[in-house]
Amino acid sequence: MESMKRLNITIDPAIVDKMHDAGIKNISGTIREALEDLLSDHKIILSVNPELKQKYHDILELTSATDQDLIPYIDEALTNFLEARMKDITSKMEKYRKVTKKSINRKKKS
């Protein structure tokens, strides 16, 4: 095991209480893992609402799946999201061009 460096940190007591309530006993390890995830080149951290978080955990538990199993679906969802946004942006640009063109034509006629 690599040598570790000991740090002294200050944590809000409410967070410590939540960790204890959640059954987290190894606070040092939990913080270390969270920092490793945050600084990783191959992990993403995504903020979601409680319902989606629960759905995620339920699906992984029900299907015995892992995050790796979700990668093709996440990739597809991101591609679909990008395509939808691009269509929206293109549509807005076309509307803007029409409005701008009409405005320029009015100024030329004046």
Rosetta blueprint (number, residue, H / E / L):
1 M L
2 E L
3 S L
4 M L
5 K L
6 R L
7 L L
8 N L
9 I L
10 T L
11 I L
12 D L
13 P H
14 A H
15 I H
16 V H
17 D H
18 K H
19 M H
20 H H
21 D H
22 A L
23 G L
24 I L
25 K L
26 N L
27 I H
28 S H
29 G H
30 T H
31 I H
32 R H
33 E H
34 A H
35 L H
36 E H
37 D H
38 L H
39 L H
40 S L
41 D L
42 H L
43 K L
44 I L
45 I L
46 L L
47 S L
48 V L
49 N L
50 P H
51 E H
52 L H
53 K H
54 Q H
55 K H
56 Y H
57 H H
58 D H
59 I H
60 L H
61 E H
62 L H
63 T H
64 S L
65 A L
66 T L
67 D H
68 Q H
69 D H
70 L H
71 I H
72 P H
73 Y H
74 I H
75 D H
76 E H
77 A H
78 L H
79 T H
80 N H
81 F H
82 L H
83 E H
84 A H
85 R H
86 M H
87 K H
88 D H
89 I H
90 T H
91 S H
92 K H
93 M H
94 E H
95 K H
96 Y H
97 R H
98 K H
99 V H
100 T H
101 K H
102 K H
103 S H
104 I H
105 N H
106 R H
107 K H
108 K H
109 K H
110 S L
